Amino acid sequence: MRSSLGESSPPPSDSTPPPQGPYRRGVRFLWRRWPVVLRLALWSVLETGQTFLTGYALARALDDGFLAGHEAVGLGWLGGAALGVVVAAYGTGRVYRAVADLVEPLRDTLVRQVVGRGLRDADGAAVSRLTQQVEIARDTFAGLVLVSRSFVFTAVGALVGLFSLAPLLLLVVAPPLLAGIGIFVATLRPLARRQETFLVANEGIAGQLGAVCPGLRDIAAAGAERDVADDLDRGVATEYAAARSLARWGILRAAALTTGGQLPLVLLLATAPWLLDHGVSPGALVGAIAYVTQALLPALHNLIHGLGASGSRLAIVLRRLAWAPPETTPVPPEELSAPGPEGEPALHLASVSFAYGPRAEPVVRDLTLTVPRGGHLAVVGPSGIGKSTLAGLVSGLLEPGEGVVRVDGRSVYGQGAVARRVLIPQEAYVFSGSVRENLTYLRADAVSEAVLVEVSDEVSDAGLLSAARAVGLSEVIERLGGLDAPVDPAALSAGERQLIALTRAYVSYAPLALLDEATCHLDPVAEARAERAFAARPGGTLVVIAHRISSARRADRILVMDGPRTLCGSHEELIERSSLYRDLAGNWGPVNGTSHPALPARDPYGVDPVAGPGLAGDGGHVVAHRSVGQVQAVRDLGDRGATGGE
């Protein structure tokens, strides 16, 4: 599967059976947690009682108290209603605790799904899902539980109160209330689909603008203004149509609120004389109006606006979070370490071009490169020329606009390709755990436990320690306390973290190792030791993004990236053919420890050693002739000494 940076997973194809919808999954989620739902319902009964007293106590206070001349009775009923508010407030506090017990498991479930999917499928959108969409789902679900629960128990309390006051009142209020709820329920699914269509259209415009804005100069230079404008017009038209459709369905939502919340009040006022003539007391009529205005109308308003907008958003977010790509047949472990087809090179790029945008100038243009099995290639060039981009293409992190990239005869994006190449970037990743867990991380992911047992001689303690000695990690392991010692990444130096990452890659199954300035924090001696270890791996192939001339000199072949003048050859060949390589080799200086004069001023890295060992006044000083973007590594000067902080 391709693993593109920043690219979200595609929707399921037609051949993939769609997963269960969010509504059905939500019902199953609540059913599995029925004790919490029951506790939530029991505490919500107190709110039903408070709603019941809102109209019933007012009716009794008028009919049996104030209108009958018994003020004390009227005040007593009003005091009972006030006490109901206090009791309901206590129940509401308990309701929030029950909601937390219901919501947090949902968040934990979503986090596990997102993290697992991100690790399994290299999902570039996992960070957005984890930090934003999961929290949206959690907060929205909590709000929906509160709003839905409040409406149900408020409506029950109000309807029971209306029936208790006079059954005729229930006949006036219930039909329009049920009609409004029916209209609202009928619009839920269509409105959710249109909201999702609108969001997709909006995201499409944002994606178009993200590609167009950085390349406005290229668009103008190529005379492509009209084509780009037409593409954007189509995107805007799509969003406009989605917005209009969404607005039309929004009108029905307003109609549902008017029918279910405001029409009952109008009917009560219009039928008041008839109700009074048929035995409904004045207090009961006032109580019914209180039920509608103080209970039913606010509860229905919250339900429609809360469940309507937030419910649709929750359904969309859950659908995106919960969808998982179809499972693929796992690659048998023995195939991971098996060599590719006979005669195929370890790495082959055929007419590869890549640009960071459809209108941008290509960083890599029509590059054809072959590295044989067991080969050692160094990639050099000035900063920003595309060396790390080439590493991203070979490792499968970037997709070429044109051409083909193959590792060991297989597509770099094909099944099992991850196990055939390993990329060690400049910033080494070391996690909290034991030394052993850090070193065997790639092997544990690449093969099953059974295969680990089968090749236990390679991943045993002796095998790990042998690999550590080869790469140069032995002293660090001894200082930490052995393979089972805990690792605190913050307590390690940048060079020590790089050694751990290098050893992890060394013991992996990947035959192709890509070192993208992975030794920049090591001194030249340690760098040479690590590179020689990788070059000597049986069946291994090494590609190094070099930042020292000594690293390039150790390689069999050197690729000089220089735009259209890119060349590949040995050190001697490139000295003759490439002016850029001659400049780079001269600026890097000789690798031995003999005295040499100052390097030419204004080298491409911005840091110039001003003297060599043996010259008068040499203190290993450096001169920065512009802003220094990289720290000069210790023991990276000609005298093999520390920089001294200059």
N, C-alpha and C positions, 0 to 999 in steps of 0.2 A: 504494500500500500504506500502511496506517496505521502510524504510528510512535509508539507509546505508550511513555512513560517507564516503565522497569522491567518491561515486558511481554515475556516470552520469545516466540519465534516459535512458531506453532501447529504441531501435527503435520501431516503430509501428508494431504491430503484423499483421499477414495476415488478421485477421478479422476486423482490424481497417481501415476504408477508408483513404487512404493517403491524406495528405493535398495538396493544390495547390503548384506547383513548384515555385521556386524563380523567374523564368522569368515572369510567369503570375502575381505573386504578385507585381513584380517590375513595370510592365506596369500599373497595377491598382494604385499603389502608385503615379506614375508620372501623371496619368490621373486626379487624385483627386487634384493635385497641378498644374494644367495647367496654372494659371496666372504666377507662378514662372518660369515654363518652357518657356512660351512665352517671358517673360522678358529676360531670358537667351538667347533665340534665337535672339532677336532683337539686343542685345549688341554684339552677335557673328557675325552679319552681317558686322560690322566694320572689323573683321578679314578676312572675305571674300573679302572685298574691297582691303585690303592690299595684300592678295594673288593674286588677279587679277592684281594689279599694278606691282607685282614682275616680271612677264614676259612681260606684255603688254607695260609698260613704257620702259623697256629695248629694246623691238623690235622697238618702235617708236623712241627711242633715236638713234638707229643705222640707221634705214631706212630713217627717216625724218631729222635726225640731223647730226651725225658724218659722215656717208657714203655719204650724200648729200652735205657736206661742210658747214653745218649750226651748228656750235658748240654750239651756244646759245640755239638753239632748243633742242639739245641733253642734255645739262645741265639742261634745264627746265624740260624735262621729268624725268631725274634722281632725280631732286629736288622734283617733285611730288611724286615719289616713296618713297623718304625719309619722306615726310610729311605723307604719308599713314602709315608708320611704327609708327609715333608718335600718330596718331589718333587710330590705332589699339591697341597701348599700353594703351591708356585711356580706350578703350572698354574692354580690358582684366581685368583691375582693377574692372570695374563694373561687369564683369562676375564672379569674385571670390565672390563678395557679393551675387549674385544670387545663386551661388553654395552653399554658407553657408545657405541661406534660404531654400534650398532643402535638404541639408544633415542633419542639426540639428533635424528636425522633425523625420527623420528616426532613429537617435540615441535615441531620447526621446521615440519613439514607442518601440524600442528594449529593452530599460531599463525597461519600464513598464512591458513588457512581461516577462523578466527574473526575476524581483523582484516578480511579482505576482506568477509566477510559483514556485519560490523558497519558498515563504511563504505558498503556497497552497499544494505543494507536498513534502516539506522538501528536495528539490533538493540539494544534496551535491556539485554539480558542478556549482551552481549559482554564487559563487564568481569568479570562473574562467571565466564564461560567461560574468559577469558584468564588470570585470576589464580588460579583455584581448580580448575576442571575439567580444564584442560590439564595442570596439575601432578599432579592425581590420576591422569590417564591415563598420564603419563610414569612416575611412580613405580610404579604398579601394573603397567605393562607390563614394567618392569625386573625387578620381583619375580617376575612370572610366567615370564619367560625363565629366570631363575636356578633357580626351583623345578622347572619342567618339565625343563630340561636336567639338573639334579641327579638327578631321579628316573629319567630314561631311562638315563643312564650308570651310575648306581648299580645299577639293576635288571639291566642287562646284565652288569656285573661280578659281581654276586651269582649270577645264574643260570649263567653260565659256570663260576664257582667250584664251585657245587653239582654240575654235570655232571662237572667234572674230579675231584671227590672220589669221587662215586659216582652213577651215573645214577638209582638208586632214590631218592636224596634229592630230585632234581629232580621225580620223579613225585609225591612227597608235598607239596612246597612249591608248585609251579607252578599246579596247578588252583585252589586257593582264592585265590591271588594274582590270577590272571586273572579269577576270578569277582568279586572285590572291585573290580577296575578296571572291569569291565563294569557293575556296579551304579552306580559313581560316574559313569561317562560317560553312562549313561542318565538320570541326574538333572540333568545340567548345564543343558540348555535349559529344562526345566520350572521348575527352581529359579531360573534367571535371570529368567524371566517373572514369577514370583511375587515375587521381590525388587523388580523394577521396579514391580509393582502396589502393593506395600507402600510404596515410596518416593513414588509418585504420591499415594496416600491420605494419607500423612504430610504431604506438601507442601500437599495440599488443606486439611487441618485447620489448618496454619500460616497459610494464606491467609485462612481464615475468621476465625481469631482476630485476625489483623492488621487485619481490617475491623471486627470487633465491639468489641474492647477500647477503641479510641479513641472509640467512640460509645456507651459504656454509659449515659451520662446521657441521651442522646437516646432510647435504647431504653427506658429506664425511664419517661421522660416520655411516650412514645407508647404505653406499655402493650404493647410487642411482645416481652416477655420469653419468652413461651411459643413464639412462632414462631421466634425466634432459637435458643432451646434445642433445638427440634425439628430445625432445620437442623444444629446442631452434633452432636446425637445421631446423625443419619444419617451424618455424616462419621466419627464415632468408630466406629460399627458397621461401616462399610466398612473402616476400618483394622484393626479387630479380626478381621474375617473374613480379610483378607489376611495378618495375622500368624499366624492359626491354620493357614492353608494352607501358609505358609512353614515353620512348625514341623513339620508333618507330613512335608514333603519333607526337612527336616533330619534326621529319624529315619533315612531311607534312607541319608543320608550317613554316619551313625554305623554303620549296618549294613555299609556298604562297607568302612569301616576295620576293623571287627571281622573281617569275612570275609577280607579280603586281607592284613591285618597280624598279627592275633592267632591266627586259626585255624591257619595253618601251624605256629606254635610248639606249639600244643596237639597237632596231628597228629604232629609230630616226637617229642614226649615219649610220646604214646600208642603209637606204632609203633616205639619205640626197641628193645624186645626182638626184634621181628620183623626190623628192619633189621640188628641185630647178628648175628642168626642167618643172614642172607643175605649175609654178606660185607662189610658196612659196618663199618669200623674205628671204635673209640672216638674217635680223633682226628677222623675225618671227621664223626661225629655232633656232636661239640662245635663243629667248624667250621661245620656247617650251622646250628646254633643261633646262632652268632655272626653268620652272614649274616642271619638273620631279625631278631634283636634289635638288632644294631648298624648294619644297612644298610637292609634292606627295610622294616621297620616305621617307622623315622624318616622315610625318604624318602616312603613312602606317606602318612604323617600330614601331612607338609609339602605334598604334592601336593593332598590332599583339602581341607585348610583354606586353603591358598594359592590354588590354582586354583579351588576351589569358591566361596569368598567374594570374593576379589579378581578372579577371572576374570569373575564375574557383574557385579561393579561396573564393571570395565573395559568390558564389552560395553554396559552401560547408558550410561556416559559417552560412549563413542565414538559410539553411536547418536545421542545428543543433539548432540554436536559436529559430526558429519559430515553430519547431515541439512541439506539446503539447500532453501529454498522453490522451487516451480516457477518457471522463468524466464518472465518476461512479455515480450511484444513491445515492444521499445524504441520510445519516442515519436520520430517523425521530428524532426530538429532544427528544420526550418522551422516545425513546429507549436509549438515552445517559445516562439518570439518572436512568433507570430501572435496578433492580438487575439482575444478571446472572441467569443461570439455578439453580433450587433449589438443595441444597446440594453441589454445587461446591465451592471450596475454593477461597479466594480472590487472591491467587497467588500459582501457582504450576509449578515447574520445574521437568522434568522427564529426568534423565540421560543426562544432558546438559554438553557439552564440548565445549570449545572455545580456539582457538590459533590465535595469530596475524601473520598468515602466514601458508601456507600449510605444511611446514617442521619444523615449530617452535614448541617448547615445549608448551603444553596446559597450559593456565593460570587457566582455570576452567576445571576440569576433572570429568566426570561422576557424576555430582551433582544432587541429587534428594532432593527437598525441598518443603514443603507445609506450607502455612501460612493461617489460617482460616480467615473468615470474622470478622472484628473487632479486629484482632490480632495486636500485637506490637512486631516486630522483630528488634533486634540490630545486626549489622554485625561488627565484630572486626577482627583484624589481623595486622601483621606488614606491613610496607609500601611496596608496590609493589606486594603484595600477590594476588591481583585481586578483591579487594572490589569494586572499581569504575567500573571495567569490569563487575562485577555482576549487578551493577546498570544499566549499558548500555544495558545488555541483557534483564533485566526486563522492561526497558523503551522502548525497540525496536530500540535503536540506533545501536546496534550490533546484528548480526545474528549468532546463534550458529552453529558450525560445525556439531554437533550431538545433538539430543534431542529436546524437545518441551518445550516452555515457554507459559503458559496460565495465563491470568488475568481475574478473575471472570468467568472462564469457557470458555473464548474466546481466540483465538490466539492473541498474543501480536502484530502481524503484520496484523490482520484482519481489516475489515472496522469498523470504529468507535472506534478502540483501543486507539487512541490518547486521546479520552475523558474519558477513563477509568483509566488512570494512569497519574500522573504528577511527573516530576523529578525536584527537586530543587538542582542545583549544588552548589559547593563552591563559585564560582564567580557569584553572583546574577546579573540578568539582570534587569536594571531599565532604562526606556527611558524618553526622554523629553516629557512632557505632564502634565496633572493634576494628582493628587493623585488618583482620581476616575478612570481615564483611566488606570492607572497602576494596580489598584486592580481588575478591572473587565475585564482585557484583555483576560483571558482564558475563562471566561463565554461568552463574546461577540463572540468569535470564535467558541465556542462549540455549541451554540444554536442560533435560529433565534430571531428576535426582538419580534415576537409574544409570544414566549415561555418566554422571559425575562419579558414581561408584566404579563404573567400568574403566574410566580413565583416571582413577584416584591417584596413580603415580604422578600425574601432572599437577593435581591440585592438592596434594598432601602438604603437610608442613614442610617437608624437605623440598618439594617442588616450589612452593611459594618462597621459601628462603633462598633457594637457588636463583629464582627470577629476581628477587630483591637484590641479591649480590650482583647480578648481571647489570641491572639498571642503575644501581648505586643507592638503594634504599636501606641497606643493612644497618648502617649506623643510626638511622632514624628509628627503625624498628627496635633496636636494642635500647635506645634512649627512652622510647615510650613504654617498654616493658614486655615486648614480645607480640606475637600475632593476635593474642586474645586481649591485649591491652585496649582500653577505650581511647577513642580519638576525639579530641576537641578541635574542630577546624580553626576556631579563632586563635588557638594557642600555637598553631603551626605557622611557619614562615611561608611566603609565596613559593619559594624554591622547594620546600618540603612537600607542600601540596602538589606541586607539579611532579615530584618523584613518585608520590602515591598514585596519581592519575596515570603516569607512564607505566608503572608496574602493573596496574589494573589492566591497561590495554595490552601489555606484553603477555599476560597469562590468558587473555581472551582467545576465542577461536578464530577471530578475524585474521585472515592472511594479509590483508592490506591495512597498513597503519598510516594515518595522516597526521602529521605533527604540524599544526598551524601555530608557529612560534611557541610551541609547548615547552621549550627549554629556555625561554627568554630570561627567567629568574635564576638560572643556573650559571655557574662560572664555566669558562671554556673547557676545563678538564672534565667536569661533571657532564656537560653537554656532549662532549665527545664520547664518553663512556656509555651514555644512554643511547646515542644514535648508533654506535657500533653494536650494542646489544640487539637493537631492533633489526639492523642489517644482517646480523648473524642468525636470526631466528630461522629454523628449518622451514622452508617453503614460504617464508615471509617476504613481503614487498614493502618498501618504505618510500614515502613521499614526504619531504620536509619543506616547509615554508621557512627559508633560511634568513637569519638576521645577522650572521657573521660569515666572513669569507671562509673561515675554517670549516664551517658546516657545509658550505657549498663544495669545498675542495674534497671532502670525504665522499661525495656522491659519485656514482658512475656517470650520470648525465646531469646536466644543469639546464633548466628552462628559464630563459630570461624573458620576462613579460614586459613588452615595450610597445603595446598597442599593435599597429600593423607591422612593426618590425620585430615581433616576437620570434626568438630563435631557440633551438635546443641543440646541445652538443656538449663536448667535454670542456674542461677549463681551458686547455690550450687552444681549442678551436674557437671558443667564444672570445678569448683575448684577441684573436686575429680578426674575427668577423663582427663583433658587437662593440660599438663605442660606449654604449650604456654599461655593459659589463666591465669594460676597462675602467670606467669611472668608478663603478661600485667596488671593484677589486682594489683600486687605488685608494679610495676613501676608507675602506675597511682596514687597509694596511697589512703588512706581513704577519704571519702567525708565529714566527719565532721570537725570541726575546732579545734580539740584537738592537743596537741603537739605531734610531731612524729620525729624520727631521719631522717637524710638524706637518700634519696633514693639510691638504688644500683647504682654504677657508670656505665657509658656507656649504658644507656637505649636506646631503638631503635629510639627515636626521637631526641637524641642528645642534650637535655637540661635537666639539673638536678637541682631541687630545693635543696639547701644545708642546709636549716634549716626550722623549722616549727614555728608557732606563739607560743610565750611564752618562747622560748629558748633564752639564752643570746646572744646578738649581732645580732639578727634576723633583717634583713632589706629587706626581700623578694628577696634576690639575686638569680641569676641563674648562672650556670656554663655551658658553651658550650665546650664539649670535642671533638667536630669536627665541620665541617662547618654546620651552622644552616640554614636549608632550609625553616623553617617556623617561622613566627614572633610569639613570645609568647604573647597571648592575655592579655589585661589588666584585672585584677581581676581574673586571672586564676591560682594564686598561693594559697597555703594553708592559707595565712593570709587574703585572700579576698581583698588585697590592690593592688595598682598599682605597676608596675615593677620598676618605678623610673628611667627608661632609662638605667639600667645596661645591 
